[in-house]
Amino acid sequence: MKVGILGVAHMHAESYAHELQSANIEITGVYDHHLNSAEKFCHERNLTTYPTVEEVLTTDCDTILVCSENVFHKELTLSACKAGKHVIVEKPMALSVTDAAEMIEAAKINQVKLMVAHPVRFSQPIQDLKKIMLEEDYGPVLAINASNHGKNPGGWFIDPLLSGGGALIDHTVHISDLVNYLFELVPEKISAFIGKSETNLPVEDIGLVNIQFKEKTIMSLDTSWNRPMSYPIWGDAILEVVFEKGYAVVDGFGRKMQVYSDDQQKRKDFYFEESMDHLMFKAFIEAIENDLPAPVSGEDGLYTVVITQAAFESANKKQAINV
């Protein structure tokens, strides 16, 4: 397996590149539409920068990692698929259901794998809950109270032309993917609220999503960037699940120690779990090298886009949306 990288805007590009290099996977070249960003990224990792997408695609890579701003995910994925490359695309895979479906179709036509980087499902607490559910019958899921908190990441994340939206799109995808992975629930009706803590913010940093599923399960999701600047960027990915015959609370980010610093006026989290990015890329590498099904497929990515798109429509129209 050899990998080319298209786009380094997303902060996860650093972690993903580290995982590839740690696994002795060759990175054949890097492109970003901001050449300076690509050059800095490559200089720190002894990689080669290319000024165009096409030049990366003509290297001997068999897989492309897309870590650009959200708005470029579709076009970069389509280019990679047409070049016969497998694709690992950062979440959200696309900014619309139509775009996500086009990406899935392109991968099928060109007979390549399309994998979406949803790492939280690989964390040990989520894997443990999945195992428990397979071993014990707790009955159907009646209700889910969920949250994915953090602070405003700034940069292109708050430019709607590049991100497609703020907290609603950035944080809804994690919990949506967990609901799909753990419970395979089918969304039926979605209502959402968005707001801004400051009037001059170009995107929403407050979000609340309510979902009714066809299985009669209901879910409430707080998907806000509502933590103070002294808070870590990543906060939680909590599912509080009410089963017919049981109850569970799980944080996808796992066990952690919180350290508060009076000098720095910051709180730091130290996680005890094995890196979810490491576990995800271990599965992705195995799928590519052994021609196995994608551990997180394009259809999995589409599931989260369906929910996000309906949530935005609901928030803007101020009414519930049938999915």
N, C-alpha and C positions, 0 to 999 in steps of 0.2 A: 504494500500500500504506500502510495506517495500522494501528498496533499498540496494543492495550491490554495492560497487565501485571497479572496476577493472582498476587500473592505475590512478595516481595522477600527472602525468608529466605536463599536460596542465594547464596553469594558471587559466583556467575557473573552474577547479575542486574545488577551494576554494569557488568561487561564487555559484556554483551549490550545494555544500554541505550546504552552508549557507541557500540557498533557501529551501532545503529539511528540514533542522532542524527547520527553522522558521515556516514551515507548519506542524510541529510536525510529520514529516515522519521519522520513525525509519531507521537508517542506520545500517544494521546488521553486516557489516564487510568490511574491506578494504584490497586490495592487490595491490602491485606494485613490479615489478621485481627488483627495488632498495628498499630493505627492510628498509633501513634507512629513505628513503623518506616517505614510508608508515607509519613508526613509528612516525615520526615527525608530519605528517598530523593528525594522530589519537590522539597523545598526546595533540595537540592544541584543539581538538574537543571532547575529551573524548570518542573516538571510539576504536574499537577492530581491531588490525592488524592480518591478516592471511598470512602465508608464501607461500600459493599456491592458484591458481585460484579455484581449486576444493573445497577447504575448504570454500571459500566465497559462491560458488554455492550451497553448502549443507546447508547453513543457511536457515532460513525460509523467505528469501526475495522473492518477486514475480517479481522484476525489477532489472536490472543491468545497472549501469551508467558506460560507458567506457570513460575514460579521459586520456588514455595512449598516448604515442607518436604515430604518425600517422601509422607507419608501423605495429603496433600491433592491430589496430582497427578490422581488419577482423577476426583474429584468436580468439580474445576475444569475439567478437559478435557471432561467430559460436558456441563457447563453451557455451555461455549463452543461445542461442536459443535451442541447443540440451538438455540443462537442463530444458527447459520449462519456461524460464524467458523472460519477456518483456525486450527490450533493448532501452536505450537512448545512442546514440553514438555521441561523439564530431565530429565536422566537420574538414576536409573532411572525409566523412564516410569511404572512402577507397582510395587507391592510383592507382587503375585501374578500368576501366569499368567492367572487368571480375570479379574482387573481389567484387565490389558493387552489381553486379547481383547475385553472390553466396550468399551474405548476405541476400538479399531480398528473395531469394528462400528458404533459411534456416528458415527465420521467417514464411513464408507461410506454409512450411511443418510441422513445430512444433506448428503452430497456436498461435504465439505470436506477439505482436506489435513491430515494428521496427521504432523508431523515431530518427531523426537526429537533433542535436542541432544547428539550424540556428536562433539565437535570433533576428537578426536585423529586420526580417519581423514583429516581434511583437511590435516594437517601435511605439510610438504614431504618429509620422509624417508619417510613412509608412501606418499605419492603416487609418489615415486621408485621404491620397491620394487614397487608395483603396475605401474608402467610397465615395469620390468625383467622382471617375470614375464610380461607380455604379449608382450614382444619375444623372450624366450629360453625354451627348454624345459628346465627343471631337473627335470622329473619330479614325481611326487607328493610331498607333504609327509609325512615320516616321523615327525618329533618336533618339539615346540616347548617351549622352556624360557623362561618368561615371568615378569616381575615388574612390579608397580605399587606402588612404595614412597612413603611420605610420613610425615608426623607427624600425631598426633591433632589434628583441627581444632577439637574442643571444641564448645560450644554445643549446638544442637539435634541435631547429628550424633551425639551420644552419648546422646540420649534415645530409647530404642527405640520409644516411643509415637509419635514424630514421624518418625524416620528409618527404622524397620523393622529396624535392625541397624547394626553398626559397619563395620569395615574390609572385611569380606567383601562387603557390599552396595555400599559406597562405591567400592571399587577394582576389583572383579571386572568391572564393566560396561565399563571402558575396553578392557581386553585382549580380552574376549569380542567386543566390537564389531569390533575389528581382525581377529580370527580370521574372523568372518563376512564382513567386507568384502574381505579379501585372499584367503581360501582357500575360502570357502563350505563349511566343514566342518559336518557334522551330528552333534551330541553324542549319544552312545549310553549311556554309563555315567559317573557322576560320583561321586567320593569326596572328602571334604573334612574338614579339621581346623580348629577355631577355639580360641582361647585368649585369656587376658588377662594383660598384663604386671603389672597391679595388681589385686588381688582386689576392690577396691571400684569398679572400672569397671563401669558399667551395660551396656556392650556390648563385643563382642570387638574387640581391636586387633591380633590375630594371626590370619592366615588362610593356609591352603595348600589349593589346589584341584587335583585330578588328574582329567583328562578323557580318556576313550577315545571316539574318533569312529567313525562307521560306516565311514569311509574307512580305518580301521586306524591313523590318526594318533593319537599320544598327546601329552598336554600336561601340564606342571606349571606352576602359577601361584602365586607368592608375592604375596599381596594384603594386605600388612600395613601398619599405621601403626607401623612399628617404628624410626622414626628419632628422634633426640633432639630436644629442644625448640629447640636452636640450628639445626636443619636447616630448609630451606625447606619450606612445606606441601606443595608439589608436588615430587616427586622424579624419577620416571622412568616410562616405559611401554615396557619393553624386550621385544622378541621375538628370541629366538635360535632360528633356524629351520634344521632339517636337512632338506634335500631329497634325493631319490634321487641327483641329480647336482649337488648344490651345497650351499652353506652361507651363511647371511646373519645378521647381527646388526643390528637397527635399534632406535633409541630414538625413539618417537613425539614426544617433546618436543624432539628435534632437537639441533643443535649448541649448546653453551653454554660460557661462561667462568665459572669458579668463583672467587669472591673471598672470602677468609677475613679476618675482622676480629678482632684481638686485643682491641681496645677494646670492641666490642659482643659479643664471643664468639658471633658468628654467621657463617654462610656464606650468601652471596648468589649466586644464579644469574642470569646475563645471557644471554638466548637470542638467537641470530643469525637464527632463522627468522622468517618473517612470521607474525603472530599467527594461530593456528588458529581462534580465535573469529571473527576478521575473515573468513577464508576460508570458514568455515561459513556465516556470515550472508550473505555475498555469494551463496552458492549458494541459500540459503533465500529471499532476496529475489527472485532471478531466477526461482525456481520459482513463487512467488506471482504475480509481476507478468506472467509469460509462460505461466502455466498449464502448467507442466512437472511431471513426476513428482517426488515428494518425494525429495531427495537422501539423507535418512535417514528411512526410512518407519516407520510403526508396527510393521510386521512385523520390521524391523531391531531396533527397541527390544524387541519381544517375545522375540527370540532371546536377548538378554542376561538377561531376566527368567527365562526357562526355566532357564538355567544357574545363576543365583543362587538361585532357589527350590530346585532340586535339591541345590545345595551346602549350603544351610542344613539341609535334611532329612537329608542324609548326615551332617553334623557332629553333629546332635542325636541321630540314631539310631545313630551310630558304625558305619555300614555303607554300602556302595556302593549308589547309587540308579540304576535304569534310567530313562532319560529317555523 
